[in-house]
């Protein structure tokens, strides 16, 4: 597997991870897992990271960021006390973004170029990347969560990312920035329910075993039971980039499973044998 999506990733972004020096103890293991995952990903020598964030929400249409440089200051609009402003600068990959747009259009899903010079990143995009690639060495294309898209459409978009990257001869990591269980409550150190923790564990095990087709079939019921963030749309996008391919997959969890306001968070990556 030399070209296309070489690895699928699910990785968290709780705003309590945003500024490591201020992070509470209960997310420090999760942060360490994100850093460890980042080292593994960089060793794969990817040409780009395509990241779909659950906090860049698009209502009807998909978008791909086409800016040659992503630069700005990220503020968590829902929690400016936790992330009041983090500067960032990452290279973009306009050619990959354009290829993704062309390929997704062929599936019938509505998608457009995001070329706005005023666009700034949501914290769901920045928080994972500052741990996965802290030196900003890998170009980035962002995709939103399209809340009008069902899981099947999200999967087709993920498959289109693979096709677009392969057509350009690029090695790409497709990452979902989201939690697993996401039935939030007030109280930063509250865990998900025991039943949702167990259901998360079962789904994570499918990923680490490389059982992608089984995970695709399980996702609708799992997402409903565990109240997965944005209905599992980001996860469906990543699975769509891996499903139906000839590779034999295997996966690994990086760092512990940790809580944040009753969400379940850990980093998982799946790549080919």
PEBELFEN-V181202 format. One record per helix or strand of 2 or more residues. SS is the DSSP state (~ for helix, > for strand). FROM is the first residue (numbers start at 1). LEN is the number of residues. Records with the same first field share a line. If there is no record, write none. Layout:
BEGIN
SS->FROM-LEN + FROM-LEN
END
This chain:
BEGIN
>->4-8 + 48-11 + 62-4 + 69-6 + 86-7 + 111-4 + 139-8 + 171-7 + 181-2 + 249-12 + 263-10
~->15-3 + 20-3 + 25-19 + 94-13 + 123-10 + 151-17 + 194-15 + 212-15 + 229-14
END
